[in-house]
Amino acid sequence: MTKSELIETLAQGQQTQLAYKDVELAVKSILEQMTQALANGERIEIRGFGSFSLHYRPPRVGRNPKTGEPVELPAKHVPHFKPGKELRERVDSSKETVRIQSGT
Amino acid sequence: MALTKAELVEGLFDELGLNKREAKELVESFFEEIRRSLENGEQVKISGFGNFDLRDKTQRPGRNPKTGEEIPICARRVVTFRAGQKLKARVATYVGTGEQ
């Protein structure tokens, strides 16, 4: 499922009476709020879905793969996702009945 | 302080003027549709944000860290998240107080 398919599905949902365009804006807003929170170093906690946080990566010396020259890489943060209980359980219990579809 | 569904709802209300009921339903369905797709064995690709992928893990030997007792960890299906380039770039520059 891609972002546009997700928007499509949400717009077709029986409960939401919002136009496709409004759903599209809403999805973009949700993703931007989530990105901004992480960019501010804030965690995201969605019960039953999971939590997003930042993990610290210390500075290191890497190498230019072409020239082999050492390159100093500064410290950075990377996003990390930990699935919540409901997501973990639902996905795990589907393993006997559905195959993982490769590619979309 | 963490971002929660309540704040996402508030954000949709402030930014887009959705009423609270619509906003709440939308935030709820947003996460539910992602769960449903994953539960159906289908990965979720949110461009600019990241991909939620599925992996089947085989059984492996494990240990109770307290007692040292050996217990096998059974085969399971798990969700992994791979952040997209744009999200990675936005958080890389965060200068925080070390670990969260």
N, CA and C atoms of all chains as a GROMACS GRO file, in nm:
protein
  612
    1MET      N    1   0.085  -0.119   0.000
    1MET     CA    2   0.000   0.000   0.000
    1MET      C    3   0.088   0.125   0.000
    2THR      N    4   0.058   0.218  -0.088
    2THR     CA    5   0.134   0.342  -0.097
    2THR      C    6   0.054   0.455  -0.030
    3LYS      N    7   0.118   0.572  -0.022
    3LYS     CA    8   0.049   0.685   0.040
    3LYS      C    9  -0.080   0.720  -0.035
    4SER      N   10  -0.074   0.720  -0.167
    4SER     CA   11  -0.196   0.755  -0.241
    4SER      C   12  -0.305   0.650  -0.226
    5GLU      N   13  -0.265   0.523  -0.215
    5GLU     CA   14  -0.366   0.418  -0.190
    5GLU      C   15  -0.427   0.433  -0.051
    6LEU      N   16  -0.344   0.474   0.044
    6LEU     CA   17  -0.393   0.496   0.180
    6LEU      C   18  -0.496   0.610   0.180
    7ILE      N   19  -0.464   0.718   0.110
    7ILE     CA   20  -0.555   0.833   0.101
    7ILE      C   21  -0.686   0.790   0.036
    8GLU      N   22  -0.673   0.712  -0.072
    8GLU     CA   23  -0.790   0.658  -0.144
    8GLU      C   24  -0.880   0.579  -0.049
    9THR      N   25  -0.819   0.486   0.025
    9THR     CA   26  -0.894   0.401   0.118
    9THR      C   27  -0.964   0.485   0.225
   10LEU      N   28  -0.894   0.583   0.279
   10LEU     CA   29  -0.952   0.667   0.385
   10LEU      C   30  -1.068   0.750   0.328
   11ALA      N   31  -1.052   0.798   0.204
   11ALA     CA   32  -1.157   0.881   0.144
   11ALA      C   33  -1.282   0.798   0.115
   12GLN      N   34  -1.261   0.668   0.087
   12GLN     CA   35  -1.374   0.580   0.058
   12GLN      C   36  -1.440   0.525   0.183
   13GLY      N   37  -1.372   0.542   0.298
   13GLY     CA   38  -1.425   0.489   0.424
   13GLY      C   39  -1.566   0.540   0.448
   14GLN      N   40  -1.652   0.454   0.499
   14GLN     CA   41  -1.792   0.491   0.516
   14GLN      C   42  -1.811   0.601   0.619
   15GLN      N   43  -1.725   0.598   0.722
   15GLN     CA   44  -1.747   0.695   0.831
   15GLN      C   45  -1.708   0.836   0.791
   16THR      N   46  -1.592   0.848   0.722
   16THR     CA   47  -1.547   0.983   0.688
   16THR      C   48  -1.623   1.036   0.568
   17GLN      N   49  -1.684   1.151   0.584
   17GLN     CA   50  -1.754   1.211   0.472
   17GLN      C   51  -1.672   1.323   0.410
   18LEU      N   52  -1.540   1.306   0.414
   18LEU     CA   53  -1.453   1.410   0.362
   18LEU      C   54  -1.419   1.384   0.216
   19ALA      N   55  -1.399   1.490   0.141
   19ALA     CA   56  -1.359   1.478   0.000
   19ALA      C   57  -1.216   1.427  -0.007
   20TYR      N   58  -1.181   1.365  -0.120
   20TYR     CA   59  -1.047   1.313  -0.140
   20TYR      C   60  -0.941   1.417  -0.108
   21LYS      N   61  -0.963   1.540  -0.158
   21LYS     CA   62  -0.869   1.650  -0.139
   21LYS      C   63  -0.846   1.680   0.011
   22ASP      N   64  -0.955   1.678   0.088
   22ASP     CA   65  -0.943   1.704   0.233
   22ASP      C   66  -0.866   1.592   0.302
   23VAL      N   67  -0.894   1.468   0.261
   23VAL     CA   68  -0.823   1.354   0.321
   23VAL      C   69  -0.674   1.363   0.287
   24GLU      N   70  -0.646   1.402   0.163
   24GLU     CA   71  -0.507   1.416   0.120
   24GLU      C   72  -0.434   1.520   0.206
   25LEU      N   73  -0.499   1.634   0.229
   25LEU     CA   74  -0.440   1.739   0.313
   25LEU      C   75  -0.421   1.690   0.456
   26ALA      N   76  -0.520   1.614   0.505
   26ALA     CA   77  -0.514   1.564   0.642
   26ALA      C   78  -0.398   1.465   0.658
   27VAL      N   79  -0.382   1.376   0.562
   27VAL     CA   80  -0.274   1.277   0.569
   27VAL      C   81  -0.138   1.349   0.565
   28LYS      N   82  -0.129   1.448   0.476
   28LYS     CA   83  -0.004   1.524   0.470
   28LYS      C   84   0.024   1.596   0.601
   29SER      N   85  -0.081   1.650   0.662
   29SER     CA   86  -0.066   1.720   0.790
   29SER      C   87  -0.020   1.623   0.900
   30ILE      N   88  -0.080   1.504   0.903
   30ILE     CA   89  -0.042   1.405   1.004
   30ILE      C   90   0.107   1.371   0.989
   31LEU      N   91   0.149   1.344   0.864
   31LEU     CA   92   0.289   1.307   0.840
   31LEU      C   93   0.384   1.420   0.870
   32GLU      N   94   0.343   1.543   0.840
   32GLU     CA   95   0.428   1.659   0.869
   32GLU      C   96   0.439   1.681   1.020
   33GLN      N   97   0.328   1.664   1.092
   33GLN     CA   98   0.334   1.679   1.238
   33GLN      C   99   0.427   1.574   1.299
   34MET      N  100   0.420   1.451   1.245
   34MET     CA  101   0.506   1.344   1.297
   34MET      C  102   0.653   1.373   1.266
   35THR      N  103   0.680   1.417   1.142
   35THR     CA  104   0.818   1.449   1.104
   35THR      C  105   0.873   1.563   1.188
   36GLN      N  106   0.790   1.667   1.207
   36GLN     CA  107   0.833   1.784   1.284
   36GLN      C  108   0.862   1.747   1.429
   37ALA      N  109   0.777   1.661   1.486
   37ALA     CA  110   0.800   1.619   1.625
   37ALA      C  111   0.938   1.553   1.637
   38LEU      N  112   0.968   1.460   1.546
   38LEU     CA  113   1.097   1.391   1.551
   38LEU      C  114   1.212   1.488   1.525
   39ALA      N  115   1.192   1.582   1.432
   39ALA     CA  116   1.296   1.680   1.402
   39ALA      C  117   1.326   1.767   1.524
   40ASN      N  118   1.225   1.783   1.613
   40ASN     CA  119   1.244   1.858   1.738
   40ASN      C  120   1.297   1.770   1.849
   41GLY      N  121   1.322   1.645   1.819
   41GLY     CA  122   1.373   1.554   1.921
   41GLY      C  123   1.264   1.500   2.011
   42GLU      N  124   1.138   1.513   1.966
   42GLU     CA  125   1.025   1.468   2.048
   42GLU      C  126   0.985   1.326   2.007
   43ARG      N  127   0.939   1.246   2.100
   43ARG     CA  128   0.890   1.110   2.068
   43ARG      C  129   0.749   1.116   2.013
   44ILE      N  130   0.707   1.008   1.946
   44ILE     CA  131   0.568   0.994   1.903
   44ILE      C  132   0.517   0.867   1.968
   45GLU      N  133   0.401   0.874   2.034
   45GLU     CA  134   0.346   0.755   2.098
   45GLU      C  135   0.202   0.735   2.057
   46ILE      N  136   0.178   0.631   1.975
   46ILE     CA  137   0.043   0.600   1.928
   46ILE      C  138   0.004   0.465   1.987
   47ARG      N  139  -0.084   0.466   2.085
   47ARG     CA  140  -0.120   0.341   2.154
   47ARG      C  141  -0.179   0.240   2.056
   48GLY      N  142  -0.130   0.118   2.063
   48GLY     CA  143  -0.180   0.011   1.976
   48GLY      C  144  -0.113   0.008   1.840
   49PHE      N  145  -0.038   0.113   1.809
   49PHE     CA  146   0.034   0.117   1.682
   49PHE      C  147   0.184   0.107   1.705
   50GLY      N  148   0.236   0.200   1.785
   50GLY     CA  149   0.377   0.195   1.815
   50GLY      C  150   0.432   0.330   1.853
   51SER      N  151   0.563   0.334   1.878
   51SER     CA  152   0.625   0.461   1.913
   51SER      C  153   0.746   0.486   1.824
   52PHE      N  154   0.769   0.614   1.795
   52PHE     CA  155   0.885   0.655   1.718
   52PHE      C  156   0.973   0.738   1.810
   53SER      N  157   1.103   0.716   1.801
   53SER     CA  158   1.196   0.796   1.880
   53SER      C  159   1.324   0.813   1.799
   54LEU      N  160   1.418   0.888   1.853
   54LEU     CA  161   1.544   0.907   1.784
   54LEU      C  162   1.652   0.824   1.852
   55HIS      N  163   1.739   0.767   1.772
   55HIS     CA  164   1.857   0.700   1.826
   55HIS      C  165   1.980   0.779   1.784
   56TYR      N  166   2.071   0.792   1.878
   56TYR     CA  167   2.194   0.870   1.856
   56TYR      C  168   2.300   0.784   1.788
   57ARG      N  169   2.364   0.838   1.688
   57ARG     CA  170   2.478   0.771   1.623
   57ARG      C  171   2.601   0.858   1.643
   58PRO      N  172   2.701   0.809   1.716
   58PRO     CA  173   2.821   0.890   1.743
   58PRO      C  174   2.899   0.919   1.614
   59PRO      N  175   2.986   1.021   1.617
   59PRO     CA  176   3.066   1.051   1.498
   59PRO      C  177   3.159   0.934   1.465
   60ARG      N  178   3.189   0.917   1.339
   60ARG     CA  179   3.281   0.809   1.302
   60ARG      C  180   3.358   0.849   1.177
   61VAL      N  181   3.465   0.775   1.152
   61VAL     CA  182   3.541   0.798   1.030
   61VAL      C  183   3.497   0.694   0.928
   62GLY      N  184   3.440   0.742   0.820
   62GLY     CA  185   3.398   0.651   0.713
   62GLY      C  186   3.499   0.659   0.601
   63ARG      N  187   3.466   0.595   0.491
   63ARG     CA  188   3.557   0.598   0.376
   63ARG      C  189   3.480   0.625   0.248
   64ASN      N  190   3.540   0.704   0.163
   64ASN     CA  191   3.485   0.721   0.030
   64ASN      C  192   3.506   0.588  -0.044
   65PRO      N  193   3.396   0.520  -0.080
   65PRO     CA  194   3.410   0.386  -0.136
   65PRO      C  195   3.488   0.385  -0.269
   66LYS      N  196   3.489   0.498  -0.338
   66LYS     CA  197   3.560   0.503  -0.467
   66LYS      C  198   3.711   0.520  -0.448
   67THR      N  199   3.748   0.617  -0.365
   67THR     CA  200   3.890   0.650  -0.352
   67THR      C  201   3.956   0.584  -0.231
   68GLY      N  202   3.873   0.536  -0.137
   68GLY     CA  203   3.928   0.476  -0.016
   68GLY      C  204   3.974   0.580   0.084
   69GLU      N  205   3.953   0.705   0.050
   69GLU     CA  206   3.996   0.816   0.137
   69GLU      C  207   3.910   0.823   0.264
   70PRO      N  208   3.969   0.843   0.381
   70PRO     CA  209   3.887   0.855   0.503
   70PRO      C  210   3.805   0.985   0.502
   71VAL      N  211   3.680   0.977   0.550
   71VAL     CA  212   3.591   1.093   0.558
   71VAL      C  213   3.536   1.099   0.700
   72GLU      N  214   3.545   1.216   0.763
   72GLU     CA  215   3.488   1.229   0.898
   72GLU      C  216   3.339   1.250   0.890
   73LEU      N  217   3.263   1.160   0.956
   73LEU     CA  218   3.118   1.172   0.956
   73LEU      C  219   3.072   1.220   1.093
   74PRO      N  220   2.997   1.331   1.098
   74PRO     CA  221   2.956   1.386   1.227
   74PRO      C  222   2.851   1.298   1.297
   75ALA      N  223   2.832   1.321   1.425
   75ALA     CA  224   2.727   1.252   1.501
   75ALA      C  225   2.592   1.289   1.441
   76LYS      N  226   2.496   1.197   1.450
   76LYS     CA  227   2.361   1.230   1.400
   76LYS      C  228   2.258   1.148   1.477
   77HIS      N  229   2.131   1.179   1.449
   77HIS     CA  230   2.021   1.101   1.505
   77HIS      C  231   1.949   1.031   1.392
   78VAL      N  232   1.902   0.910   1.417
   78VAL     CA  233   1.822   0.837   1.318
   78VAL      C  234   1.688   0.798   1.379
   79PRO      N  235   1.581   0.795   1.296
   79PRO     CA  236   1.449   0.758   1.348
   79PRO      C  237   1.444   0.609   1.382
   80HIS      N  238   1.371   0.577   1.488
   80HIS     CA  239   1.353   0.437   1.528
   80HIS      C  240   1.206   0.412   1.558
   81PHE      N  241   1.152   0.299   1.510
   81PHE     CA  242   1.012   0.265   1.535
   81PHE      C  243   1.003   0.136   1.615
   82LYS      N  244   0.920   0.139   1.719
   82LYS     CA  245   0.896   0.018   1.797
   82LYS      C  246   0.747  -0.013   1.788
   83PRO      N  247   0.711  -0.125   1.724
   83PRO     CA  248   0.569  -0.157   1.708
   83PRO      C  249   0.502  -0.177   1.843
   84GLY      N  250   0.376  -0.133   1.853
   84GLY     CA  251   0.298  -0.148   1.976
   84GLY      C  252   0.235  -0.287   1.984
   85LYS      N  253   0.178  -0.317   2.101
   85LYS     CA  254   0.128  -0.450   2.129
   85LYS      C  255   0.024  -0.498   2.028
   86GLU      N  256  -0.076  -0.413   2.000
   86GLU     CA  257  -0.183  -0.456   1.910
   86GLU      C  258  -0.128  -0.485   1.770
   87LEU      N  259  -0.042  -0.396   1.719
   87LEU     CA  260   0.017  -0.417   1.587
   87LEU      C  261   0.099  -0.546   1.584
   88ARG      N  262   0.182  -0.564   1.687
   88ARG     CA  263   0.266  -0.685   1.695
   88ARG      C  264   0.181  -0.810   1.692
   89GLU      N  265   0.075  -0.810   1.774
   89GLU     CA  266  -0.008  -0.930   1.786
   89GLU      C  267  -0.086  -0.959   1.659
   90ARG      N  268  -0.142  -0.853   1.600
   90ARG     CA  269  -0.222  -0.874   1.478
   90ARG      C  270  -0.135  -0.923   1.363
   91VAL      N  271  -0.017  -0.866   1.349
   91VAL     CA  272   0.073  -0.906   1.241
   91VAL      C  273   0.122  -1.049   1.264
   92ASP      N  274   0.159  -1.078   1.388
   92ASP     CA  275   0.212  -1.212   1.417
   92ASP      C  276   0.105  -1.319   1.395
   93SER      N  277  -0.020  -1.290   1.433
   93SER     CA  278  -0.121  -1.394   1.421
   93SER      C  279  -0.165  -1.412   1.276
   94SER      N  280  -0.122  -1.323   1.187
   94SER     CA  281  -0.158  -1.339   1.046
   94SER      C  282  -0.060  -1.430   0.972
   95LYS      N  283   0.048  -1.470   1.041
   95LYS     CA  284   0.155  -1.542   0.970
   95LYS      C  285   0.112  -1.680   0.920
   96GLU      N  286   0.015  -1.741   0.986
   96GLU     CA  287  -0.029  -1.875   0.944
   96GLU      C  288  -0.124  -1.867   0.825
   97THR      N  289  -0.193  -1.756   0.811
   97THR     CA  290  -0.300  -1.748   0.711
   97THR      C  291  -0.265  -1.667   0.587
   98VAL      N  292  -0.180  -1.565   0.600
   98VAL     CA  293  -0.146  -1.487   0.480
   98VAL      C  294   0.004  -1.484   0.456
   99ARG      N  295   0.040  -1.485   0.329
   99ARG     CA  296   0.180  -1.474   0.289
   99ARG      C  297   0.218  -1.327   0.281
  100ILE      N  298   0.347  -1.297   0.305
  100ILE     CA  299   0.396  -1.162   0.283
  100ILE      C  300   0.403  -1.142   0.132
  101GLN      N  301   0.337  -1.036   0.086
  101GLN     CA  302   0.340  -1.008  -0.057
  101GLN      C  303   0.470  -0.935  -0.089
  102SER      N  304   0.543  -0.986  -0.186
  102SER     CA  305   0.669  -0.919  -0.220
  102SER      C  306   0.643  -0.812  -0.324
  103GLY      N  307   0.690  -0.691  -0.294
  103GLY     CA  308   0.670  -0.576  -0.384
  103GLY      C  309   0.523  -0.535  -0.389
  104THR      N  310   0.497  -0.416  -0.436
  104THR     CA  311   0.356  -0.373  -0.445
  104THR      C  312   0.329  -0.310  -0.580
  105MET      N  313   0.750   1.488   2.708
  105MET     CA  314   0.646   1.530   2.612
  105MET      C  315   0.655   1.444   2.486
  106ALA      N  316   0.544   1.387   2.446
  106ALA     CA  317   0.544   1.307   2.322
  106ALA      C  318   0.423   1.344   2.238
  107LEU      N  319   0.435   1.329   2.108
  107LEU     CA  320   0.323   1.352   2.018
  107LEU      C  321   0.228   1.232   2.027
  108THR      N  322   0.099   1.260   2.049
  108THR     CA  323   0.000   1.153   2.063
  108THR      C  324  -0.114   1.177   1.964
  109LYS      N  325  -0.208   1.081   1.961
  109LYS     CA  326  -0.323   1.096   1.871
  109LYS      C  327  -0.401   1.223   1.903
  110ALA      N  328  -0.415   1.254   2.033
  110ALA     CA  329  -0.490   1.374   2.073
  110ALA      C  330  -0.431   1.499   2.011
  111GLU      N  331  -0.296   1.505   2.006
  111GLU     CA  332  -0.233   1.624   1.946
  111GLU      C  333  -0.245   1.626   1.795
  112LEU      N  334  -0.242   1.509   1.734
  112LEU     CA  335  -0.261   1.503   1.588
  112LEU      C  336  -0.401   1.554   1.554
  113VAL      N  337  -0.500   1.514   1.635
  113VAL     CA  338  -0.639   1.559   1.616
  113VAL      C  339  -0.645   1.711   1.629
  114GLU      N  340  -0.583   1.762   1.732
  114GLU     CA  341  -0.576   1.906   1.756
  114GLU      C  342  -0.513   1.978   1.636
  115GLY      N  343  -0.406   1.920   1.583
  115GLY     CA  344  -0.337   1.977   1.467
  115GLY      C  345  -0.428   1.985   1.345
  116LEU      N  346  -0.507   1.880   1.321
  116LEU     CA  347  -0.597   1.880   1.205
  116LEU      C  348  -0.707   1.983   1.224
  117PHE      N  349  -0.749   2.000   1.347
  117PHE     CA  350  -0.850   2.101   1.381
  117PHE      C  351  -0.795   2.242   1.357
  118ASP      N  352  -0.675   2.268   1.407
  118ASP     CA  353  -0.613   2.400   1.393
  118ASP      C  354  -0.575   2.434   1.249
  119GLU      N  355  -0.512   2.336   1.183
  119GLU     CA  356  -0.456   2.363   1.050
  119GLU      C  357  -0.559   2.358   0.939
  120LEU      N  358  -0.649   2.259   0.947
  120LEU     CA  359  -0.740   2.236   0.834
  120LEU      C  360  -0.886   2.268   0.868
  121GLY      N  361  -0.911   2.297   0.995
  121GLY     CA  362  -1.047   2.330   1.035
  121GLY      C  363  -1.143   2.211   1.034
  122LEU      N  364  -1.088   2.088   1.036
  122LEU     CA  365  -1.176   1.972   1.049
  122LEU      C  366  -1.240   1.977   1.186
  123ASN      N  367  -1.367   1.933   1.197
  123ASN     CA  368  -1.422   1.930   1.333
  123ASN      C  369  -1.361   1.814   1.410
  124LYS      N  370  -1.372   1.821   1.542
  124LYS     CA  371  -1.301   1.725   1.628
  124LYS      C  372  -1.340   1.581   1.597
  125ARG      N  373  -1.469   1.560   1.566
  125ARG     CA  374  -1.516   1.424   1.539
  125ARG      C  375  -1.453   1.369   1.410
  126GLU      N  376  -1.454   1.452   1.305
  126GLU     CA  377  -1.392   1.412   1.177
  126GLU      C  378  -1.243   1.386   1.195
  127ALA      N  379  -1.179   1.479   1.266
  127ALA     CA  380  -1.034   1.470   1.284
  127ALA      C  381  -0.997   1.343   1.361
  128LYS      N  382  -1.077   1.313   1.465
  128LYS     CA  383  -1.049   1.197   1.549
  128LYS      C  384  -1.066   1.069   1.467
  129GLU      N  385  -1.173   1.064   1.388
  129GLU     CA  386  -1.201   0.949   1.304
  129GLU      C  387  -1.087   0.928   1.203
  130LEU      N  388  -1.041   1.038   1.146
  130LEU     CA  389  -0.938   1.029   1.044
  130LEU      C  390  -0.805   0.979   1.101
  131VAL      N  391  -0.767   1.034   1.216
  131VAL     CA  392  -0.641   0.993   1.278
  131VAL      C  393  -0.649   0.844   1.315
  132GLU      N  394  -0.763   0.805   1.370
  132GLU     CA  395  -0.785   0.665   1.408
  132GLU      C  396  -0.774   0.574   1.285
  133SER      N  397  -0.844   0.612   1.176
  133SER     CA  398  -0.844   0.529   1.055
  133SER      C  399  -0.707   0.526   0.988
  134PHE      N  400  -0.635   0.636   0.997
  134PHE     CA  401  -0.501   0.643   0.937
  134PHE      C  402  -0.414   0.529   0.991
  135PHE      N  403  -0.409   0.516   1.123
  135PHE     CA  404  -0.327   0.411   1.182
  135PHE      C  405  -0.390   0.273   1.163
  136GLU      N  406  -0.522   0.267   1.166
  136GLU     CA  407  -0.590   0.138   1.148
  136GLU      C  408  -0.567   0.083   1.006
  137GLU      N  409  -0.570   0.167   0.905
  137GLU     CA  410  -0.548   0.119   0.768
  137GLU      C  411  -0.406   0.067   0.748
  138ILE      N  412  -0.310   0.130   0.814
  138ILE     CA  413  -0.172   0.081   0.806
  138ILE      C  414  -0.163  -0.056   0.874
  139ARG      N  415  -0.225  -0.068   0.992
  139ARG     CA  416  -0.226  -0.199   1.062
  139ARG      C  417  -0.293  -0.304   0.976
  140ARG      N  418  -0.406  -0.269   0.915
  140ARG     CA  419  -0.482  -0.365   0.836
  140ARG      C  420  -0.401  -0.414   0.715
  141SER      N  421  -0.333  -0.321   0.651
  141SER     CA  422  -0.252  -0.360   0.536
  141SER      C  423  -0.142  -0.458   0.578
  142LEU      N  424  -0.075  -0.426   0.688
  142LEU     CA  425   0.033  -0.512   0.737
  142LEU      C  426  -0.021  -0.649   0.779
  143GLU      N  427  -0.138  -0.648   0.838
  143GLU     CA  428  -0.203  -0.771   0.882
  143GLU      C  429  -0.242  -0.858   0.762
  144ASN      N  430  -0.260  -0.792   0.645
  144ASN     CA  431  -0.292  -0.865   0.523
  144ASN      C  432  -0.166  -0.904   0.445
  145GLY      N  433  -0.050  -0.889   0.510
  145GLY     CA  434   0.074  -0.931   0.446
  145GLY      C  435   0.128  -0.830   0.346
  146GLU      N  436   0.074  -0.709   0.348
  146GLU     CA  437   0.116  -0.610   0.250
  146GLU      C  438   0.196  -0.498   0.316
  147GLN      N  439   0.317  -0.471   0.265
  147GLN     CA  440   0.399  -0.364   0.320
  147GLN      C  441   0.332  -0.229   0.293
  148VAL      N  442   0.372  -0.125   0.369
  148VAL     CA  443   0.315   0.009   0.352
  148VAL      C  444   0.428   0.105   0.320
  149LYS      N  445   0.415   0.175   0.207
  149LYS     CA  446   0.520   0.268   0.163
  149LYS      C  447   0.468   0.410   0.165
  150ILE      N  448   0.517   0.490   0.259
  150ILE     CA  449   0.474   0.629   0.269
  150ILE      C  450   0.588   0.716   0.220
  151SER      N  451   0.578   0.764   0.097
  151SER     CA  452   0.692   0.835   0.039
  151SER      C  453   0.719   0.962   0.119
  152GLY      N  454   0.846   0.991   0.143
  152GLY     CA  455   0.886   1.107   0.221
  152GLY      C  456   0.892   1.077   0.370
  153PHE      N  457   0.829   0.967   0.412
  153PHE     CA  458   0.830   0.932   0.554
  153PHE      C  459   0.906   0.802   0.578
  154GLY      N  460   0.855   0.694   0.520
  154GLY     CA  461   0.927   0.567   0.534
  154GLY      C  462   0.841   0.448   0.497
  155ASN      N  463   0.900   0.329   0.503
  155ASN     CA  464   0.830   0.205   0.470
  155ASN      C  465   0.813   0.118   0.594
  156PHE      N  466   0.694   0.059   0.606
  156PHE     CA  467   0.670  -0.042   0.708
  156PHE      C  468   0.675  -0.176   0.636
  157ASP      N  469   0.777  -0.256   0.668
  157ASP     CA  470   0.798  -0.385   0.601
  157ASP      C  471   0.765  -0.500   0.695
  158LEU      N  472   0.745  -0.617   0.637
  158LEU     CA  473   0.715  -0.737   0.714
  158LEU      C  474   0.828  -0.838   0.698
  159ARG      N  475   0.859  -0.908   0.805
  159ARG     CA  476   0.962  -1.014   0.798
  159ARG      C  477   0.915  -1.134   0.877
  160ASP      N  478   0.936  -1.251   0.819
  160ASP     CA  479   0.911  -1.374   0.893
  160ASP      C  480   1.042  -1.420   0.956
  161LYS      N  481   1.038  -1.439   1.087
  161LYS     CA  482   1.158  -1.482   1.160
  161LYS      C  483   1.142  -1.630   1.193
  162THR      N  484   1.252  -1.704   1.180
  162THR     CA  485   1.246  -1.846   1.217
  162THR      C  486   1.271  -1.860   1.366
  163GLN      N  487   1.240  -1.975   1.418
  163GLN     CA  488   1.264  -2.001   1.560
  163GLN      C  489   1.414  -1.993   1.590
  164ARG      N  490   1.451  -1.936   1.705
  164ARG     CA  491   1.593  -1.931   1.742
  164ARG      C  492   1.608  -1.953   1.891
  165PRO      N  493   1.726  -1.999   1.933
  165PRO     CA  494   1.743  -2.024   2.076
  165PRO      C  495   1.748  -1.892   2.154
  166GLY      N  496   1.683  -1.888   2.266
  166GLY     CA  497   1.687  -1.770   2.350
  166GLY      C  498   1.718  -1.810   2.493
  167ARG      N  499   1.719  -1.714   2.581
  167ARG     CA  500   1.756  -1.740   2.721
  167ARG      C  501   1.679  -1.643   2.808
  168ASN      N  502   1.634  -1.687   2.922
  168ASN     CA  503   1.580  -1.596   3.022
  168ASN      C  504   1.698  -1.522   3.083
  169PRO      N  505   1.706  -1.390   3.062
  169PRO     CA  506   1.825  -1.318   3.109
  169PRO      C  507   1.843  -1.322   3.261
  170LYS      N  508   1.734  -1.343   3.335
  170LYS     CA  509   1.743  -1.347   3.481
  170LYS      C  510   1.797  -1.480   3.531
  171THR      N  511   1.738  -1.589   3.478
  171THR     CA  512   1.773  -1.720   3.531
  171THR      C  513   1.878  -1.792   3.446
  172GLY      N  514   1.898  -1.745   3.321
  172GLY     CA  515   1.993  -1.812   3.234
  172GLY      C  516   1.934  -1.936   3.168
  173GLU      N  517   1.808  -1.962   3.199
  173GLU     CA  518   1.741  -2.080   3.147
  173GLU      C  519   1.720  -2.067   2.996
  174GLU      N  520   1.743  -2.176   2.921
  174GLU     CA  521   1.725  -2.172   2.776
  174GLU      C  522   1.580  -2.194   2.739
  175ILE      N  523   1.525  -2.099   2.661
  175ILE     CA  524   1.388  -2.111   2.611
  175ILE      C  525   1.391  -2.075   2.463
  176PRO      N  526   1.337  -2.160   2.375
  176PRO     CA  527   1.338  -2.122   2.234
  176PRO      C  528   1.243  -2.005   2.207
  177ILE      N  529   1.286  -1.912   2.119
  177ILE     CA  530   1.200  -1.802   2.077
  177ILE      C  531   1.130  -1.850   1.951
  178CYS      N  532   0.998  -1.861   1.954
  178CYS     CA  533   0.930  -1.925   1.842
  178CYS      C  534   0.927  -1.837   1.718
  179ALA      N  535   0.899  -1.901   1.606
  179ALA     CA  536   0.889  -1.830   1.478
  179ALA      C  537   0.783  -1.721   1.489
  180ARG      N  538   0.809  -1.606   1.430
  180ARG     CA  539   0.714  -1.498   1.438
  180ARG      C  540   0.722  -1.408   1.315
  181ARG      N  541   0.618  -1.328   1.297
  181ARG     CA  542   0.620  -1.227   1.190
  181ARG      C  543   0.629  -1.090   1.257
  182VAL      N  544   0.721  -1.007   1.210
  182VAL     CA  545   0.743  -0.877   1.272
  182VAL      C  546   0.736  -0.764   1.170
  183VAL      N  547   0.710  -0.643   1.222
  183VAL     CA  548   0.707  -0.522   1.140
  183VAL      C  549   0.839  -0.448   1.160
  184THR      N  550   0.902  -0.405   1.051
  184THR     CA  551   1.019  -0.320   1.065
  184THR      C  552   0.992  -0.190   0.992
  185PHE      N  553   1.051  -0.082   1.041
  185PHE     CA  554   1.032   0.049   0.979
  185PHE      C  555   1.164   0.096   0.922
  186ARG      N  556   1.162   0.137   0.796
  186ARG     CA  557   1.280   0.196   0.732
  186ARG      C  558   1.247   0.339   0.698
  187ALA      N  559   1.312   0.433   0.766
  187ALA     CA  560   1.285   0.575   0.742
  187ALA      C  561   1.327   0.614   0.600
  188GLY      N  562   1.251   0.702   0.539
  188GLY     CA  563   1.283   0.752   0.406
  188GLY      C  564   1.390   0.860   0.412
  189GLN      N  565   1.445   0.894   0.296
  189GLN     CA  566   1.552   0.993   0.288
  189GLN      C  567   1.514   1.126   0.351
  190LYS      N  568   1.391   1.172   0.320
  190LYS     CA  569   1.348   1.303   0.367
  190LYS      C  570   1.338   1.307   0.520
  191LEU      N  571   1.279   1.203   0.578
  191LEU     CA  572   1.267   1.197   0.724
  191LEU      C  573   1.406   1.188   0.788
  192LYS      N  574   1.493   1.103   0.731
  192LYS     CA  575   1.629   1.090   0.784
  192LYS      C  576   1.702   1.224   0.785
  193ALA      N  577   1.688   1.296   0.672
  193ALA     CA  578   1.756   1.426   0.661
  193ALA      C  579   1.702   1.525   0.764
  194ARG      N  580   1.571   1.521   0.789
  194ARG     CA  581   1.511   1.617   0.883
  194ARG      C  582   1.554   1.591   1.028
  195VAL      N  583   1.577   1.466   1.064
  195VAL     CA  584   1.612   1.438   1.204
  195VAL      C  585   1.763   1.432   1.227
  196ALA      N  586   1.840   1.411   1.120
  196ALA     CA  587   1.985   1.392   1.136
  196ALA      C  588   2.049   1.510   1.208
  197THR      N  589   1.999   1.630   1.177
  197THR     CA  590   2.062   1.751   1.228
  197THR      C  591   2.016   1.788   1.369
  198TYR      N  592   1.924   1.708   1.428
  198TYR     CA  593   1.879   1.739   1.563
  198TYR      C  594   1.996   1.729   1.659
  199VAL      N  595   2.021   1.838   1.731
  199VAL     CA  596   2.131   1.837   1.828
  199VAL      C  597   2.068   1.826   1.966
  200GLY      N  598   2.060   1.705   2.014
  200GLY     CA  599   1.990   1.684   2.141
  200GLY      C  600   2.087   1.659   2.253
  201THR      N  601   2.030   1.624   2.365
  201THR     CA  602   2.111   1.594   2.482
  201THR      C  603   2.135   1.443   2.484
  202GLY      N  604   2.204   1.394   2.379
  202GLY     CA  605   2.236   1.251   2.372
  202GLY      C  606   2.111   1.169   2.352
  203GLU      N  607   2.101   1.057   2.422
  203GLU     CA  608   1.988   0.965   2.407
  203GLU      C  609   1.862   1.026   2.464
  204GLN      N  610   1.750   0.979   2.408
  204GLN     CA  611   1.621   1.027   2.460
  204GLN      C  612   1.584   0.947   2.582
   0.00000   0.00000   0.00000
